Amino acid sequence: MTQTADRVSPLLRRLGEMVDGGRLAGARALLAAVKSQNGASADAADVEARLLMREGRNADALSLLDAALASAPASACLLARRAEARMQGSDPWGAAADAADAVIIDPACAVTKALLGVSLIEVGRYADAVACLSEAVRQQPTHAAFRSALSTALERGGDSDAAAATLADGIRHVPADTALRTAAIMVEMRRRNFPAAAALGEAARNDGVVDACTFGLLGHALSSLGEHALATEMYCEALKLGPEDPYVRHLVTASGVLPEASRAPSEYLETVFDGYAARFEAHLISLGYRVPGLIRAALLRHLPELQTRGTQALLDLGCGTGLIGVVLSDITIGQLTGVDLSARMLDEAAGKRIYGDLVHAEIEAYLAGTDALWPVVIAADVFCYFGALGKALRLIRDRLEPGGVLVFSVESLQDAAPTESWRLGRLGRYAHTANYLRDVAVASGLEILAVQEDVLRFEGEAPVDGFIVVLRRPYHA
Ligand SMILES: C[S@@+](CC[C@H](N)C(=O)[O-])C[C@H]1O[C@@H](n2cnc3c(N)ncnc32)[C@H](O)[C@@H]1O
């Protein structure tokens, strides 16, 4: 090694520590000094790319890495770094290719194998991801992030038992790791094994884990078991630890501890539905979910010409995994657009190849940002995450063609007080009264074609009642 390299390495190491510690301004000043003294090197490019990524300048990091790899194409560390940057830039295929090259060059590196595994999860190659991540875990059994990634690959590949076992083993190796604890509880919540989820949450508490998300999830599990008083206690603990966490806040609000919010926060919904996407349809079938069929029947009742002539376009708000597209697949639809804020739910919908366009967006933001007009808009089982509906209905009205029709479902609020319009339930869903639905429709400039009561699904043996609402934008207004 040259004298220069000897001098540079400790400096670069120091620089790396500053980047990891978030001291970005200091790191940038030191980087300028190192570069002016010693010129470019693969190590310097690597640390500069890390700095750029931490500064949120991913595109600049990628350009820098492309240039550095042109001069050092066999650098495993640069390839691995570009894989990471490509992952951040939503290019999982590019990331997988770079990570695979890096593993070939440096097969002993567990971090690179784990990176390859994570990028393979993103491109849906779960069995390959399991193989890579299992090796990484074998090499570093106490690395919690490797375990979490392995459990994700196993669960997405359909083996939630193995995912749960991987996390349980990880907790034995690293009992203080809160991310492993929450991941383990989430696996059980997603497979609706609430007693197991609650037991994991209790075990975490008993082992001294103090974490807002763990307590929030424990509260959610207890609430799902009907233990509302205990759940409320947990929510309060969670709120003290993470007063700004949107997931915790929504559940705490639902428990009645905080004043009601008029809709569920997007971050909460993304957490819930991204985690739920792979099991969503199996779960809905087990609940006897009837909404898509009821919406189809209502549509055909009010627009019978759909059956023969189809429609130019249809907008499916909160399309999820695309069940509305499936039940309408025999109707000719010029352009079927789905909008959802969960990327994972949209991935599932994309797999069905029914939608012409799938948009990753929040419903109100999407409606406010488009000038397209639709003859038909659907919102199936999504307004149960909205309390007040006025803003969404006004935005939809403006995006309906004159005479265009909106069909949506909501749960009905049982035992409503005379002044009540909607209420947030303990499991984080809102229910509405028929009077409110009629009032808000009219106030939003829509004509009421139907507010029909029906059973939407079952919880245990109990039917969950709701409304299928059909509204029309007046022809002349
Ligand atoms: C219960 S699922 C229903 C999915 C589908 N409509 C169906 O009936 O099968 C609710 C979906 O709405 C999405 N969602 C909820 N609130 C949303 C919002 N404000 N903006 C966009 N999507 C939303 C969720 O991500 C989820 O995919």
The ligand as a Tripos MOL2 file, in Angstrom:
@<TRIPOS>MOLECULE
LIG
   27    29     1     0     0
SMALL
NO_CHARGES

@<TRIPOS>ATOM
      1 C1        -60.3330   -2.4560    2.4830 C.3       1 LIG1
      2 S1        -59.3840   -2.1020    1.0730 S.3       1 LIG1
      3 C2        -60.5730   -2.2300   -0.2330 C.3       1 LIG1
      4 C3        -59.9400   -2.5240   -1.5650 C.3       1 LIG1
      5 C4        -60.9040   -2.6890   -2.7330 C.3       1 LIG1
      6 N1        -61.6310   -1.4690   -3.0380 N.3       1 LIG1
      7 C5        -61.8420   -3.8300   -2.4700 C.2       1 LIG1
      8 O1        -63.0410   -3.5900   -2.2970 O.co2     1 LIG1
      9 O2        -61.3810   -4.9710   -2.4550 O.co2     1 LIG1
     10 C6        -59.1470   -0.3660    1.2080 C.3       1 LIG1
     11 C7        -58.0920    0.1440    0.2350 C.3       1 LIG1
     12 O3        -58.1910    1.5550    0.1910 O.3       1 LIG1
     13 C8        -56.9000    2.1160    0.2540 C.3       1 LIG1
     14 N2        -57.0480    3.4570    0.8370 N.ar      1 LIG1
     15 C9        -57.5980    3.7770    2.0360 C.ar      1 LIG1
     16 N3        -57.6170    5.1130    2.1850 N.ar      1 LIG1
     17 C10       -57.0710    5.6460    1.0580 C.ar      1 LIG1
     18 C11       -56.8140    6.9710    0.6330 C.ar      1 LIG1
     19 N4        -57.1330    8.0170    1.3940 N.pl3     1 LIG1
     20 N5        -56.2150    7.1420   -0.5690 N.ar      1 LIG1
     21 C12       -55.8940    6.0770   -1.3600 C.ar      1 LIG1
     22 N6        -56.1350    4.7950   -0.9970 N.ar      1 LIG1
     23 C13       -56.7200    4.5850    0.2040 C.ar      1 LIG1
     24 C14       -56.0930    1.1540    1.0890 C.3       1 LIG1
     25 O4        -54.7160    1.2720    0.8380 O.3       1 LIG1
     26 C15       -56.6740   -0.1770    0.6550 C.3       1 LIG1
     27 O5        -55.9720   -0.7280   -0.4290 O.3       1 LIG1
@<TRIPOS>BOND
     1     1     2 1
     2     2     3 1
     3     2    10 1
     4     3     4 1
     5     4     5 1
     6     5     6 1
     7     5     7 1
     8     7     8 2
     9     7     9 1
    10    10    11 1
    11    11    12 1
    12    11    26 1
    13    12    13 1
    14    13    14 1
    15    13    24 1
    16    14    15 ar
    17    14    23 ar
    18    15    16 ar
    19    16    17 ar
    20    17    18 ar
    21    17    23 ar
    22    18    19 1
    23    18    20 ar
    24    20    21 ar
    25    21    22 ar
    26    22    23 ar
    27    24    25 1
    28    24    26 1
    29    26    27 1
@<TRIPOS>SUBSTRUCTURE
     1 LIG1         1 GROUP 0 **** ****
